[in-house]
Amino acid sequence: EIQIMNLDGELLKILTEIDGNGGVEWDGTDSKGNELGTGIYIFKVIGKINNQEIESDLKKFAIIR
């Protein structure tokens, strides 16, 4: 699972890996279908190892349109 947030920490979208290949595709929209604008966003990855939930550190990325 990948959680995408704005810089205020508001959750915008959750992406879930479903086909077992380790990747996800994202169309750049929030959970309401609105296209995210140019800006800096943050994300974290949540997964499981040996049935224990593991969270990554927060990371930043940019959308440039």
PDB file of N, CA, C and O in Angstrom:
ATOM      1  N   GLU A   1       0.847  -1.174   0.000  1.00  0.00           N
ATOM      2  CA  GLU A   1       0.000   0.000   0.000  1.00  0.00           C
ATOM      3  C   GLU A   1       0.891   1.236   0.000  1.00  0.00           C
ATOM      4  O   GLU A   1       1.890   1.302   0.716  1.00  0.00           O
ATOM      5  N   ILE A   2       0.511   2.202  -0.812  1.00  0.00           N
ATOM      6  CA  ILE A   2       1.213   3.484  -0.848  1.00  0.00           C
ATOM      7  C   ILE A   2       0.199   4.566  -0.510  1.00  0.00           C
ATOM      8  O   ILE A   2      -0.844   4.669  -1.156  1.00  0.00           O
ATOM      9  N   GLN A   3       0.503   5.371   0.500  1.00  0.00           N
ATOM     10  CA  GLN A   3      -0.370   6.472   0.896  1.00  0.00           C
ATOM     11  C   GLN A   3       0.231   7.768   0.377  1.00  0.00           C
ATOM     12  O   GLN A   3       1.386   8.083   0.666  1.00  0.00           O
ATOM     13  N   ILE A   4      -0.548   8.516  -0.387  1.00  0.00           N
ATOM     14  CA  ILE A   4      -0.106   9.786  -0.953  1.00  0.00           C
ATOM     15  C   ILE A   4      -0.810  10.907  -0.207  1.00  0.00           C
ATOM     16  O   ILE A   4      -2.029  10.891  -0.035  1.00  0.00           O
ATOM     17  N   MET A   5      -0.013  11.888   0.237  1.00  0.00           N
ATOM     18  CA  MET A   5      -0.543  12.992   1.042  1.00  0.00           C
ATOM     19  C   MET A   5      -0.028  14.332   0.526  1.00  0.00           C
ATOM     20  O   MET A   5       0.975  14.393  -0.185  1.00  0.00           O
ATOM     21  N   ASN A   6      -0.728  15.402   0.893  1.00  0.00           N
ATOM     22  CA  ASN A   6      -0.191  16.738   0.624  1.00  0.00           C
ATOM     23  C   ASN A   6       0.788  17.090   1.750  1.00  0.00           C
ATOM     24  O   ASN A   6       0.974  16.311   2.685  1.00  0.00           O
ATOM     25  N   LEU A   7       1.404  18.254   1.654  1.00  0.00           N
ATOM     26  CA  LEU A   7       2.416  18.636   2.644  1.00  0.00           C
ATOM     27  C   LEU A   7       1.829  18.891   4.026  1.00  0.00           C
ATOM     28  O   LEU A   7       2.568  18.947   5.009  1.00  0.00           O
ATOM     29  N   ASP A   8       0.512  19.047   4.115  1.00  0.00           N
ATOM     30  CA  ASP A   8      -0.146  19.191   5.416  1.00  0.00           C
ATOM     31  C   ASP A   8      -0.452  17.827   6.044  1.00  0.00           C
ATOM     32  O   ASP A   8      -0.961  17.759   7.163  1.00  0.00           O
ATOM     33  N   GLY A   9      -0.143  16.746   5.327  1.00  0.00           N
ATOM     34  CA  GLY A   9      -0.385  15.406   5.838  1.00  0.00           C
ATOM     35  C   GLY A   9      -1.778  14.874   5.543  1.00  0.00           C
ATOM     36  O   GLY A   9      -2.144  13.805   6.031  1.00  0.00           O
ATOM     37  N   GLU A  10      -2.561  15.601   4.752  1.00  0.00           N
ATOM     38  CA  GLU A  10      -3.903  15.148   4.388  1.00  0.00           C
ATOM     39  C   GLU A  10      -3.794  13.991   3.393  1.00  0.00           C
ATOM     40  O   GLU A  10      -3.137  14.119   2.359  1.00  0.00           O
ATOM     41  N   LEU A  11      -4.427  12.881   3.699  1.00  0.00           N
ATOM     42  CA  LEU A  11      -4.392  11.706   2.838  1.00  0.00           C
ATOM     43  C   LEU A  11      -5.198  11.985   1.577  1.00  0.00           C
ATOM     44  O   LEU A  11      -6.382  12.314   1.644  1.00  0.00           O
ATOM     45  N   LEU A  12      -4.544  11.851   0.424  1.00  0.00           N
ATOM     46  CA  LEU A  12      -5.193  12.130  -0.853  1.00  0.00           C
ATOM     47  C   LEU A  12      -5.581  10.869  -1.610  1.00  0.00           C
ATOM     48  O   LEU A  12      -6.603  10.838  -2.297  1.00  0.00           O
ATOM     49  N   LYS A  13      -4.761   9.831  -1.481  1.00  0.00           N
ATOM     50  CA  LYS A  13      -5.014   8.608  -2.252  1.00  0.00           C
ATOM     51  C   LYS A  13      -4.271   7.452  -1.607  1.00  0.00           C
ATOM     52  O   LYS A  13      -3.183   7.631  -1.059  1.00  0.00           O
ATOM     53  N   ILE A  14      -4.857   6.273  -1.672  1.00  0.00           N
ATOM     54  CA  ILE A  14      -4.190   5.041  -1.259  1.00  0.00           C
ATOM     55  C   ILE A  14      -4.107   4.144  -2.484  1.00  0.00           C
ATOM     56  O   ILE A  14      -5.120   3.829  -3.108  1.00  0.00           O
ATOM     57  N   LEU A  15      -2.891   3.739  -2.818  1.00  0.00           N
ATOM     58  CA  LEU A  15      -2.660   2.819  -3.931  1.00  0.00           C
ATOM     59  C   LEU A  15      -2.357   1.449  -3.346  1.00  0.00           C
ATOM     60  O   LEU A  15      -1.583   1.333  -2.396  1.00  0.00           O
ATOM     61  N   THR A  16      -2.960   0.421  -3.905  1.00  0.00           N
ATOM     62  CA  THR A  16      -2.778  -0.921  -3.381  1.00  0.00           C
ATOM     63  C   THR A  16      -2.225  -1.832  -4.466  1.00  0.00           C
ATOM     64  O   THR A  16      -2.744  -1.861  -5.582  1.00  0.00           O
ATOM     65  N   GLU A  17      -1.193  -2.563  -4.146  1.00  0.00           N
ATOM     66  CA  GLU A  17      -0.602  -3.541  -5.061  1.00  0.00           C
ATOM     67  C   GLU A  17      -1.496  -4.777  -5.043  1.00  0.00           C
ATOM     68  O   GLU A  17      -1.721  -5.365  -3.986  1.00  0.00           O
ATOM     69  N   ILE A  18      -2.007  -5.173  -6.212  1.00  0.00           N
ATOM     70  CA  ILE A  18      -2.982  -6.269  -6.225  1.00  0.00           C
ATOM     71  C   ILE A  18      -2.570  -7.479  -7.062  1.00  0.00           C
ATOM     72  O   ILE A  18      -3.125  -8.562  -6.876  1.00  0.00           O
ATOM     73  N   ASP A  19      -1.612  -7.323  -7.977  1.00  0.00           N
ATOM     74  CA  ASP A  19      -1.325  -8.446  -8.865  1.00  0.00           C
ATOM     75  C   ASP A  19      -0.053  -9.214  -8.520  1.00  0.00           C
ATOM     76  O   ASP A  19       0.335 -10.128  -9.248  1.00  0.00           O
ATOM     77  N   GLY A  20       0.596  -8.851  -7.420  1.00  0.00           N
ATOM     78  CA  GLY A  20       1.754  -9.612  -6.960  1.00  0.00           C
ATOM     79  C   GLY A  20       3.065  -9.280  -7.633  1.00  0.00           C
ATOM     80  O   GLY A  20       4.067  -9.947  -7.374  1.00  0.00           O
ATOM     81  N   ASN A  21       3.098  -8.246  -8.512  1.00  0.00           N
ATOM     82  CA  ASN A  21       4.353  -7.915  -9.194  1.00  0.00           C
ATOM     83  C   ASN A  21       5.185  -6.882  -8.433  1.00  0.00           C
ATOM     84  O   ASN A  21       6.299  -6.561  -8.846  1.00  0.00           O
ATOM     85  N   GLY A  22       4.652  -6.359  -7.325  1.00  0.00           N
ATOM     86  CA  GLY A  22       5.400  -5.412  -6.509  1.00  0.00           C
ATOM     87  C   GLY A  22       5.267  -3.965  -6.930  1.00  0.00           C
ATOM     88  O   GLY A  22       5.866  -3.093  -6.301  1.00  0.00           O
ATOM     89  N   GLY A  23       4.505  -3.679  -7.970  1.00  0.00           N
ATOM     90  CA  GLY A  23       4.349  -2.305  -8.432  1.00  0.00           C
ATOM     91  C   GLY A  23       2.887  -1.894  -8.466  1.00  0.00           C
ATOM     92  O   GLY A  23       1.986  -2.728  -8.382  1.00  0.00           O
ATOM     93  N   VAL A  24       2.673  -0.598  -8.590  1.00  0.00           N
ATOM     94  CA  VAL A  24       1.321  -0.064  -8.738  1.00  0.00           C
ATOM     95  C   VAL A  24       1.325   0.965  -9.854  1.00  0.00           C
ATOM     96  O   VAL A  24       2.343   1.599 -10.130  1.00  0.00           O
ATOM     97  N   GLU A  25       0.180   1.123 -10.487  1.00  0.00           N
ATOM     98  CA  GLU A  25       0.015   2.190 -11.479  1.00  0.00           C
ATOM     99  C   GLU A  25      -0.901   3.247 -10.874  1.00  0.00           C
ATOM    100  O   GLU A  25      -1.836   2.929 -10.140  1.00  0.00           O
ATOM    101  N   TRP A  26      -0.618   4.503 -11.192  1.00  0.00           N
ATOM    102  CA  TRP A  26      -1.390   5.608 -10.649  1.00  0.00           C
ATOM    103  C   TRP A  26      -1.598   6.641 -11.734  1.00  0.00           C
ATOM    104  O   TRP A  26      -0.665   6.974 -12.465  1.00  0.00           O
ATOM    105  N   ASP A  27      -2.805   7.147 -11.845  1.00  0.00           N
ATOM    106  CA  ASP A  27      -3.137   8.122 -12.883  1.00  0.00           C
ATOM    107  C   ASP A  27      -2.974   9.571 -12.436  1.00  0.00           C
ATOM    108  O   ASP A  27      -3.343  10.485 -13.173  1.00  0.00           O
ATOM    109  N   GLY A  28      -2.425   9.798 -11.237  1.00  0.00           N
ATOM    110  CA  GLY A  28      -2.178  11.159 -10.767  1.00  0.00           C
ATOM    111  C   GLY A  28      -3.400  11.842 -10.188  1.00  0.00           C
ATOM    112  O   GLY A  28      -3.423  13.067 -10.061  1.00  0.00           O
ATOM    113  N   THR A  29      -4.427  11.059  -9.830  1.00  0.00           N
ATOM    114  CA  THR A  29      -5.634  11.653  -9.261  1.00  0.00           C
ATOM    115  C   THR A  29      -5.739  11.353  -7.766  1.00  0.00           C
ATOM    116  O   THR A  29      -5.085  10.448  -7.249  1.00  0.00           O
ATOM    117  N   ASP A  30      -6.577  12.135  -7.089  1.00  0.00           N
ATOM    118  CA  ASP A  30      -6.850  11.860  -5.675  1.00  0.00           C
ATOM    119  C   ASP A  30      -7.982  10.838  -5.576  1.00  0.00           C
ATOM    120  O   ASP A  30      -8.445  10.327  -6.596  1.00  0.00           O
ATOM    121  N   SER A  31      -8.424  10.544  -4.373  1.00  0.00           N
ATOM    122  CA  SER A  31      -9.447   9.517  -4.173  1.00  0.00           C
ATOM    123  C   SER A  31     -10.809   9.913  -4.739  1.00  0.00           C
ATOM    124  O   SER A  31     -11.688   9.064  -4.884  1.00  0.00           O
ATOM    125  N   LYS A  32     -10.993  11.206  -5.063  1.00  0.00           N
ATOM    126  CA  LYS A  32     -12.256  11.676  -5.646  1.00  0.00           C
ATOM    127  C   LYS A  32     -12.181  11.769  -7.168  1.00  0.00           C
ATOM    128  O   LYS A  32     -13.149  12.164  -7.818  1.00  0.00           O
ATOM    129  N   GLY A  33     -11.022  11.403  -7.738  1.00  0.00           N
ATOM    130  CA  GLY A  33     -10.855  11.454  -9.185  1.00  0.00           C
ATOM    131  C   GLY A  33     -10.325  12.771  -9.711  1.00  0.00           C
ATOM    132  O   GLY A  33     -10.203  12.941 -10.924  1.00  0.00           O
ATOM    133  N   ASN A  34      -9.999  13.725  -8.816  1.00  0.00           N
ATOM    134  CA  ASN A  34      -9.453  15.012  -9.235  1.00  0.00           C
ATOM    135  C   ASN A  34      -7.966  14.891  -9.506  1.00  0.00           C
ATOM    136  O   ASN A  34      -7.233  14.294  -8.718  1.00  0.00           O
ATOM    137  N   GLU A  35      -7.518  15.459 -10.621  1.00  0.00           N
ATOM    138  CA  GLU A  35      -6.100  15.440 -10.969  1.00  0.00           C
ATOM    139  C   GLU A  35      -5.313  16.310  -9.994  1.00  0.00           C
ATOM    140  O   GLU A  35      -5.676  17.461  -9.751  1.00  0.00           O
ATOM    141  N   LEU A  36      -4.238  15.761  -9.437  1.00  0.00           N
ATOM    142  CA  LEU A  36      -3.392  16.556  -8.546  1.00  0.00           C
ATOM    143  C   LEU A  36      -2.613  17.562  -9.376  1.00  0.00           C
ATOM    144  O   LEU A  36      -2.136  17.249 -10.467  1.00  0.00           O
ATOM    145  N   GLY A  37      -2.489  18.763  -8.853  1.00  0.00           N
ATOM    146  CA  GLY A  37      -1.793  19.822  -9.562  1.00  0.00           C
ATOM    147  C   GLY A  37      -0.296  19.796  -9.338  1.00  0.00           C
ATOM    148  O   GLY A  37       0.217  18.998  -8.553  1.00  0.00           O
ATOM    149  N   THR A  38       0.392  20.673 -10.034  1.00  0.00           N
ATOM    150  CA  THR A  38       1.826  20.840  -9.850  1.00  0.00           C
ATOM    151  C   THR A  38       2.108  21.140  -8.386  1.00  0.00           C
ATOM    152  O   THR A  38       1.434  21.970  -7.777  1.00  0.00           O
ATOM    153  N   GLY A  39       3.091  20.474  -7.830  1.00  0.00           N
ATOM    154  CA  GLY A  39       3.432  20.718  -6.436  1.00  0.00           C
ATOM    155  C   GLY A  39       4.254  19.598  -5.840  1.00  0.00           C
ATOM    156  O   GLY A  39       4.600  18.629  -6.516  1.00  0.00           O
ATOM    157  N   ILE A  40       4.560  19.745  -4.570  1.00  0.00           N
ATOM    158  CA  ILE A  40       5.311  18.755  -3.803  1.00  0.00           C
ATOM    159  C   ILE A  40       4.322  17.960  -2.957  1.00  0.00           C
ATOM    160  O   ILE A  40       3.435  18.527  -2.319  1.00  0.00           O
ATOM    161  N   TYR A  41       4.485  16.662  -2.963  1.00  0.00           N
ATOM    162  CA  TYR A  41       3.628  15.756  -2.212  1.00  0.00           C
ATOM    163  C   TYR A  41       4.516  14.809  -1.415  1.00  0.00           C
ATOM    164  O   TYR A  41       5.721  14.724  -1.650  1.00  0.00           O
ATOM    165  N   ILE A  42       3.913  14.109  -0.481  1.00  0.00           N
ATOM    166  CA  ILE A  42       4.666  13.124   0.295  1.00  0.00           C
ATOM    167  C   ILE A  42       3.958  11.772   0.195  1.00  0.00           C
ATOM    168  O   ILE A  42       2.762  11.691  -0.085  1.00  0.00           O
ATOM    169  N   PHE A  43       4.737  10.717   0.434  1.00  0.00           N
ATOM    170  CA  PHE A  43       4.161   9.379   0.422  1.00  0.00           C
ATOM    171  C   PHE A  43       4.877   8.508   1.432  1.00  0.00           C
ATOM    172  O   PHE A  43       5.993   8.801   1.861  1.00  0.00           O
ATOM    173  N   LYS A  44       4.201   7.422   1.802  1.00  0.00           N
ATOM    174  CA  LYS A  44       4.841   6.373   2.581  1.00  0.00           C
ATOM    175  C   LYS A  44       4.318   5.037   2.084  1.00  0.00           C
ATOM    176  O   LYS A  44       3.197   4.926   1.588  1.00  0.00           O
ATOM    177  N   VAL A  45       5.153   4.042   2.230  1.00  0.00           N
ATOM    178  CA  VAL A  45       4.817   2.691   1.797  1.00  0.00           C
ATOM    179  C   VAL A  45       4.564   1.851   3.044  1.00  0.00           C
ATOM    180  O   VAL A  45       5.328   1.905   4.008  1.00  0.00           O
ATOM    181  N   ILE A  46       3.500   1.088   3.015  1.00  0.00           N
ATOM    182  CA  ILE A  46       3.163   0.202   4.119  1.00  0.00           C
ATOM    183  C   ILE A  46       3.088  -1.218   3.561  1.00  0.00           C
ATOM    184  O   ILE A  46       2.383  -1.474   2.585  1.00  0.00           O
ATOM    185  N   GLY A  47       3.808  -2.119   4.180  1.00  0.00           N
ATOM    186  CA  GLY A  47       3.810  -3.508   3.735  1.00  0.00           C
ATOM    187  C   GLY A  47       3.879  -4.446   4.919  1.00  0.00           C
ATOM    188  O   GLY A  47       3.867  -4.021   6.074  1.00  0.00           O
ATOM    189  N   LYS A  48       3.952  -5.722   4.613  1.00  0.00           N
ATOM    190  CA  LYS A  48       4.052  -6.726   5.668  1.00  0.00           C
ATOM    191  C   LYS A  48       5.251  -7.618   5.408  1.00  0.00           C
ATOM    192  O   LYS A  48       5.496  -8.047   4.280  1.00  0.00           O
ATOM    193  N   ILE A  49       5.991  -7.889   6.466  1.00  0.00           N
ATOM    194  CA  ILE A  49       7.086  -8.855   6.438  1.00  0.00           C
ATOM    195  C   ILE A  49       6.838  -9.802   7.599  1.00  0.00           C
ATOM    196  O   ILE A  49       6.748  -9.378   8.751  1.00  0.00           O
ATOM    197  N   ASN A  50       6.727 -11.093   7.288  1.00  0.00           N
ATOM    198  CA  ASN A  50       6.439 -12.094   8.319  1.00  0.00           C
ATOM    199  C   ASN A  50       5.222 -11.717   9.156  1.00  0.00           C
ATOM    200  O   ASN A  50       5.238 -11.831  10.382  1.00  0.00           O
ATOM    201  N   ASN A  51       4.163 -11.265   8.479  1.00  0.00           N
ATOM    202  CA  ASN A  51       2.898 -10.868   9.123  1.00  0.00           C
ATOM    203  C   ASN A  51       3.025  -9.661  10.052  1.00  0.00           C
ATOM    204  O   ASN A  51       2.124  -9.405  10.850  1.00  0.00           O
ATOM    205  N   GLN A  52       4.121  -8.922   9.963  1.00  0.00           N
ATOM    206  CA  GLN A  52       4.292  -7.703  10.759  1.00  0.00           C
ATOM    207  C   GLN A  52       4.239  -6.505   9.823  1.00  0.00           C
ATOM    208  O   GLN A  52       4.956  -6.453   8.824  1.00  0.00           O
ATOM    209  N   GLU A  53       3.373  -5.531  10.157  1.00  0.00           N
ATOM    210  CA  GLU A  53       3.233  -4.346   9.318  1.00  0.00           C
ATOM    211  C   GLU A  53       4.457  -3.445   9.465  1.00  0.00           C
ATOM    212  O   GLU A  53       4.898  -3.147  10.575  1.00  0.00           O
ATOM    213  N   ILE A  54       4.994  -3.022   8.327  1.00  0.00           N
ATOM    214  CA  ILE A  54       6.184  -2.175   8.276  1.00  0.00           C
ATOM    215  C   ILE A  54       5.831  -0.903   7.504  1.00  0.00           C
ATOM    216  O   ILE A  54       5.218  -0.980   6.439  1.00  0.00           O
ATOM    217  N   GLU A  55       6.210   0.267   8.026  1.00  0.00           N
ATOM    218  CA  GLU A  55       5.989   1.540   7.340  1.00  0.00           C
ATOM    219  C   GLU A  55       7.331   2.160   6.971  1.00  0.00           C
ATOM    220  O   GLU A  55       8.282   2.130   7.751  1.00  0.00           O
ATOM    221  N   SER A  56       7.389   2.722   5.768  1.00  0.00           N
ATOM    222  CA  SER A  56       8.587   3.448   5.363  1.00  0.00           C
ATOM    223  C   SER A  56       8.583   4.838   6.005  1.00  0.00           C
ATOM    224  O   SER A  56       7.574   5.275   6.558  1.00  0.00           O
ATOM    225  N   ASP A  57       9.708   5.512   5.923  1.00  0.00           N
ATOM    226  CA  ASP A  57       9.757   6.925   6.280  1.00  0.00           C
ATOM    227  C   ASP A  57       8.951   7.700   5.246  1.00  0.00           C
ATOM    228  O   ASP A  57       8.705   7.197   4.149  1.00  0.00           O
ATOM    229  N   LEU A  58       8.543   8.903   5.580  1.00  0.00           N
ATOM    230  CA  LEU A  58       7.882   9.769   4.612  1.00  0.00           C
ATOM    231  C   LEU A  58       8.905  10.227   3.577  1.00  0.00           C
ATOM    232  O   LEU A  58      10.031  10.586   3.923  1.00  0.00           O
ATOM    233  N   LYS A  59       8.514  10.214   2.324  1.00  0.00           N
ATOM    234  CA  LYS A  59       9.367  10.659   1.217  1.00  0.00           C
ATOM    235  C   LYS A  59       8.604  11.710   0.428  1.00  0.00           C
ATOM    236  O   LYS A  59       7.373  11.729   0.432  1.00  0.00           O
ATOM    237  N   LYS A  60       9.343  12.590  -0.252  1.00  0.00           N
ATOM    238  CA  LYS A  60       8.733  13.643  -1.063  1.00  0.00           C
ATOM    239  C   LYS A  60       8.875  13.305  -2.540  1.00  0.00           C
ATOM    240  O   LYS A  60       9.810  12.627  -2.966  1.00  0.00           O
ATOM    241  N   PHE A  61       7.905  13.806  -3.306  1.00  0.00           N
ATOM    242  CA  PHE A  61       8.000  13.748  -4.768  1.00  0.00           C
ATOM    243  C   PHE A  61       7.291  14.967  -5.352  1.00  0.00           C
ATOM    244  O   PHE A  61       6.484  15.610  -4.681  1.00  0.00           O
ATOM    245  N   ALA A  62       7.597  15.270  -6.588  1.00  0.00           N
ATOM    246  CA  ALA A  62       7.013  16.444  -7.249  1.00  0.00           C
ATOM    247  C   ALA A  62       6.188  16.016  -8.440  1.00  0.00           C
ATOM    248  O   ALA A  62       6.521  15.062  -9.144  1.00  0.00           O
ATOM    249  N   ILE A  63       5.109  16.739  -8.650  1.00  0.00           N
ATOM    250  CA  ILE A  63       4.343  16.630  -9.886  1.00  0.00           C
ATOM    251  C   ILE A  63       4.563  17.940 -10.629  1.00  0.00           C
ATOM    252  O   ILE A  63       4.352  19.024 -10.085  1.00  0.00           O
ATOM    253  N   ILE A  64       4.986  17.821 -11.872  1.00  0.00           N
ATOM    254  CA  ILE A  64       5.228  19.001 -12.719  1.00  0.00           C
ATOM    255  C   ILE A  64       4.379  18.839 -13.958  1.00  0.00           C
ATOM    256  O   ILE A  64       4.545  17.881 -14.712  1.00  0.00           O
ATOM    257  N   ARG A  65       3.491  19.754 -14.166  1.00  0.00           N
ATOM    258  CA  ARG A  65       2.582  19.665 -15.333  1.00  0.00           C
ATOM    259  C   ARG A  65       2.826  20.815 -16.277  1.00  0.00           C
ATOM    260  O   ARG A  65       2.165  20.917 -17.311  1.00  0.00           O
TER     261      ARG A  65
END
